């Protein structure tokens, strides 16, 4: 139960980001269902009052009366007279019968609607993954591209004010472009802030990774917002114990727990390290 409570602020932040960029048609019903719980309503209203303006509060007030007292009691539905009920039943049968006939007599008419949507994460982020021995090039909506090595998984969540990617495991080459929103990346227990750059990240295990910057620069930070589970994580996620470090072009870095070491590399060494990348586009996201 505690795990569900801890997720509520994150879920509220994601829904507020969706409201800023405008809800998709299928997201409206999902949001109403999510707001049916009192804890969800309180969390999203508190977050909106703290981080957003009155326009977002107005949108929430139109969806459901959240944060403005208890929801109104449902009105009792008027009972239909027998004659009116019979008329309503006949109208419903006449309306639904053609669709039922088409459904079973011409099922191909509904085939196009059964196409599965793009793979999505729990709260709206796009998820891209590769199997062992497979490579994949993903074109992000901001113009950036990501090349995934085999057995890798990447989560991407763009909102009105941020571009966030999470490399859960594996290896990826990021080619980020300039934009008003910062490009942020979480991987191997670190938080990265990438300027327009070309760099490679390889996650070795939960608290260890290798970074190689080919063009531009990448700022390495600790994850101060994460709740530490071990003393090593407490040191790693303590912003006072970890200063921001910038890794420039043709530099590589090894990061493990609280240890950080960087060293220069040659262009030939970078090409050898990235020899796995495909020459042609294997996959481009829709």
C-alpha positions as CSV (number, residue, x, y, z in Angstrom):
1,X,0.0,0.0,0.0
2,X,2.9,2.3,0.8
3,X,4.3,1.8,-2.7
4,X,1.0,2.9,-4.3
5,X,1.0,6.0,-2.1
6,X,4.6,6.9,-3.1
7,X,3.6,6.8,-6.8
8,X,0.7,9.2,-6.5
9,X,2.8,12.5,-6.7
10,X,4.6,11.1,-9.8
11,X,1.4,10.2,-11.4
12,X,-0.1,13.6,-10.6
13,X,2.9,15.3,-12.2
14,X,2.6,13.2,-15.4
15,X,-1.1,14.1,-15.7
16,X,-0.4,17.8,-15.2
17,X,2.3,17.6,-18.0
18,X,-0.4,16.1,-20.2
19,X,-2.8,18.8,-19.4
20,X,-0.2,21.4,-20.4
21,X,0.4,19.9,-23.8
22,X,-3.3,19.1,-24.3
23,X,-5.1,15.8,-23.6
24,X,-5.4,13.2,-26.3
25,X,-9.0,11.9,-27.0
26,X,-8.3,8.6,-25.3
27,X,-6.7,10.2,-22.2
28,X,-9.8,12.0,-21.0
29,X,-11.6,8.9,-19.8
30,X,-8.4,7.6,-18.2
31,X,-7.9,10.8,-16.3
32,X,-11.5,10.9,-15.1
33,X,-11.1,7.3,-13.8
34,X,-7.8,8.2,-12.1
35,X,-9.4,11.2,-10.4
36,X,-12.2,9.1,-8.9
37,X,-9.9,8.4,-5.9
38,X,-9.8,11.2,-3.3
39,X,-6.1,10.8,-2.7
40,X,-5.5,11.3,-6.5
41,X,-7.6,14.4,-6.5
42,X,-5.9,15.9,-3.5
43,X,-2.4,15.2,-4.9
44,X,-3.0,16.7,-8.4
45,X,-4.7,19.8,-7.0
46,X,-1.9,20.4,-4.5
47,X,0.7,20.0,-7.2
48,X,-1.2,22.3,-9.6
49,X,-1.4,25.0,-7.0
50,X,2.3,24.7,-6.3
51,X,3.7,24.5,-9.8
52,X,1.0,25.6,-12.2
53,X,-1.2,28.6,-12.8
54,X,-4.9,29.1,-12.5
55,X,-5.6,27.8,-16.0
56,X,-4.6,24.3,-15.1
57,X,-6.8,24.5,-11.9
58,X,-9.7,25.7,-14.1
59,X,-9.3,22.7,-16.4
60,X,-9.3,20.3,-13.5
61,X,-12.4,22.0,-12.1
62,X,-14.2,21.3,-15.4
63,X,-13.3,17.6,-15.4
64,X,-14.4,16.8,-11.8
65,X,-14.8,19.0,-8.7
66,X,-11.4,18.1,-7.3
67,X,-10.0,20.1,-4.4
68,X,-13.2,22.1,-4.0
69,X,-15.0,20.1,-1.4
70,X,-16.6,16.7,-1.7
71,X,-18.0,15.6,-5.0
72,X,-21.8,16.1,-5.4
73,X,-24.0,13.2,-4.6
74,X,-25.3,11.4,-7.7
75,X,-28.8,12.3,-8.7
76,X,-31.4,9.6,-8.7
77,X,-32.4,8.6,-12.2
78,X,-36.1,9.1,-13.0
79,X,-38.0,5.9,-13.5
80,X,-39.5,5.3,-16.9
81,X,-43.1,4.4,-17.3
82,X,-43.7,1.0,-18.9
83,X,-44.8,2.6,-22.3
84,X,-41.8,4.9,-22.4
85,X,-39.4,2.0,-21.5
86,X,-40.9,-0.1,-24.3
87,X,-40.4,2.8,-26.8
88,X,-36.8,3.3,-25.6
89,X,-36.0,-0.4,-26.0
90,X,-37.3,-0.4,-29.6
91,X,-35.3,2.7,-30.5
92,X,-32.2,1.1,-29.0
93,X,-32.7,-2.1,-31.0
94,X,-33.2,-0.2,-34.3
95,X,-30.1,1.8,-33.6
96,X,-27.8,-1.1,-32.6
97,X,-29.0,-3.7,-35.1
98,X,-27.1,-2.4,-38.2
99,X,-23.8,-2.3,-36.3
100,X,-24.3,-5.8,-35.0
101,X,-25.0,-7.0,-38.5
102,X,-21.9,-5.3,-40.0
103,X,-19.8,-6.7,-37.1
104,X,-20.6,-10.3,-37.8
105,X,-21.6,-10.2,-41.5
106,X,-18.6,-8.0,-42.6
107,X,-16.0,-8.3,-39.8
108,X,-13.3,-6.8,-42.1
109,X,-15.0,-3.3,-41.7
110,X,-13.6,-3.3,-38.1
111,X,-10.2,-4.8,-38.8
112,X,-8.4,-1.5,-39.1
113,X,-9.5,-0.5,-35.6
114,X,-7.8,-3.5,-34.0
115,X,-4.3,-2.2,-34.8
116,X,-2.4,-2.1,-31.4
117,X,-1.2,1.3,-30.4
118,X,2.4,2.3,-29.9
119,X,3.9,0.6,-26.9
120,X,3.4,2.8,-23.9
121,X,4.7,2.7,-20.3
122,X,2.6,2.9,-17.1
123,X,2.1,6.7,-17.2
124,X,2.4,7.7,-20.8
125,X,6.1,7.4,-21.5
126,X,7.2,5.8,-24.8
127,X,9.2,2.5,-24.3
128,X,11.7,1.2,-26.8
129,X,13.5,-2.1,-26.4
130,X,15.8,-4.5,-28.3
131,X,16.5,-8.2,-28.0
132,X,20.0,-9.7,-27.8
133,X,21.8,-9.1,-31.1
134,X,19.3,-6.5,-32.3
135,X,19.9,-2.8,-32.9
136,X,17.3,-0.1,-33.3
137,X,17.4,3.6,-34.2
138,X,14.7,5.7,-32.7
139,X,13.8,9.2,-34.0
140,X,12.4,11.3,-31.1
141,X,9.7,14.0,-31.5
142,X,12.2,16.8,-30.8
143,X,14.5,15.8,-33.6
144,X,17.0,13.9,-31.4
145,X,17.9,10.3,-32.3
146,X,18.8,7.3,-30.1
147,X,20.5,4.1,-31.3
148,X,19.9,1.1,-29.0
149,X,22.4,-1.8,-28.8
150,X,21.2,-5.3,-28.2
151,X,19.3,-6.2,-25.0
152,X,18.6,-2.5,-24.1
153,X,15.5,-0.6,-22.9
154,X,14.8,3.1,-23.1
155,X,11.9,5.1,-21.6
156,X,11.1,8.5,-23.0
157,X,8.8,11.1,-21.4
158,X,8.5,14.5,-23.0
159,X,6.3,17.2,-21.3
160,X,5.8,20.9,-21.9
161,X,8.8,21.8,-19.9
162,X,11.2,18.9,-20.0
163,X,12.7,16.1,-22.1
164,X,13.5,13.1,-20.0
165,X,14.9,9.7,-21.0
166,X,15.7,6.7,-18.8
167,X,18.1,4.0,-19.9
168,X,17.0,1.0,-17.8
169,X,19.7,-1.3,-19.0
170,X,21.9,-1.9,-22.0
171,X,23.7,0.6,-24.2
172,X,22.5,3.6,-26.3
173,X,24.0,6.3,-28.5
174,X,22.3,9.7,-28.0
175,X,22.4,12.5,-30.6
176,X,20.6,15.4,-28.9
177,X,19.5,18.6,-30.6
178,X,19.2,22.2,-29.2
179,X,15.8,23.2,-27.8
180,X,14.4,25.4,-25.1
181,X,13.8,22.3,-22.9
182,X,16.8,20.6,-21.4
183,X,17.6,17.0,-22.4
184,X,17.9,14.9,-19.3
185,X,18.9,11.3,-18.9
186,X,18.8,8.9,-16.0
187,X,21.1,5.8,-16.1
188,X,23.1,3.7,-13.8
189,X,22.3,5.8,-10.7
190,X,23.3,9.1,-12.3
191,X,21.4,12.0,-13.8
192,X,22.8,13.5,-17.0
193,X,22.1,16.9,-18.6
194,X,23.1,16.9,-22.3
195,X,23.7,19.9,-24.4
196,X,23.5,19.4,-28.2
197,X,25.9,16.5,-28.3
198,X,26.7,13.0,-29.5
199,X,27.5,10.5,-26.7
200,X,27.3,6.8,-25.7
201,X,26.1,5.4,-22.4
202,X,26.7,1.8,-21.4
203,X,25.0,0.6,-18.2
204,X,27.1,-2.1,-16.5
205,X,24.9,-2.6,-13.4
206,X,22.6,-0.6,-11.2
207,X,25.3,1.8,-9.9
208,X,28.0,1.5,-12.6
209,X,28.2,2.7,-16.2
210,X,30.5,4.0,-18.8
211,X,30.1,7.3,-20.7
212,X,31.8,8.4,-23.9
213,X,31.3,11.8,-25.4
214,X,32.1,12.3,-29.1
215,X,30.7,15.7,-29.7
216,X,29.5,18.5,-27.4
217,X,29.4,17.9,-23.6
218,X,27.4,16.1,-20.9
219,X,27.0,17.2,-17.3
220,X,27.0,14.3,-14.8
221,X,25.0,14.7,-11.6
222,X,23.9,12.6,-8.7
223,X,20.2,11.7,-8.2
224,X,19.6,13.7,-5.1
225,X,15.8,13.1,-5.2
226,X,16.1,9.3,-4.9
227,X,15.6,7.7,-1.5
228,X,18.9,5.8,-0.7
229,X,18.7,2.1,0.3
230,X,22.3,1.6,1.2
231,X,25.1,3.8,2.7
232,X,26.8,3.9,-0.7
233,X,23.6,5.2,-2.3
234,X,23.3,7.8,0.5
235,X,26.7,9.2,-0.4
236,X,26.0,9.0,-4.1
237,X,22.6,10.8,-3.9
238,X,23.7,13.4,-1.4
239,X,24.2,16.6,-3.5
240,X,26.8,17.9,-1.0
241,X,29.0,14.8,-1.6
242,X,28.7,14.9,-5.4
243,X,29.6,17.9,-7.5
244,X,28.4,18.4,-11.1
245,X,31.1,17.2,-13.5
246,X,31.2,18.0,-17.2
247,X,32.6,15.5,-19.7
248,X,33.7,17.1,-23.0
249,X,34.3,15.9,-26.5
250,X,36.5,12.9,-27.1
251,X,36.4,12.1,-23.4
252,X,35.3,8.9,-21.6
253,X,34.3,8.4,-18.0
254,X,33.9,5.5,-15.7
255,X,31.3,5.9,-12.9
256,X,30.8,3.3,-10.1
257,X,29.0,4.2,-6.9
258,X,30.7,7.4,-5.6
259,X,33.8,6.9,-7.8
260,X,34.3,9.0,-11.0
261,X,37.2,8.9,-13.4
262,X,37.6,10.5,-16.8
263,X,40.2,10.2,-19.5
264,X,40.8,11.3,-23.1
265,X,40.1,9.1,-26.0
266,X,40.9,9.2,-29.8
267,X,38.5,9.3,-32.6
268,X,39.7,5.8,-33.7
269,X,39.0,4.4,-30.2
270,X,35.5,5.9,-30.3
271,X,34.8,4.3,-33.7
272,X,36.1,1.0,-32.5
273,X,33.9,1.2,-29.4
274,X,30.8,2.0,-31.5
275,X,31.5,-0.6,-34.2
276,X,28.2,-2.3,-33.3
277,X,26.0,0.7,-34.5
278,X,24.1,-0.1,-37.7
279,X,24.9,1.7,-41.0
280,X,21.2,1.8,-42.0
281,X,18.1,2.7,-40.1
282,X,16.7,-0.5,-38.6
283,X,13.6,1.1,-37.0
284,X,12.2,4.6,-36.9
285,X,9.5,5.4,-34.3
286,X,6.2,6.6,-35.8
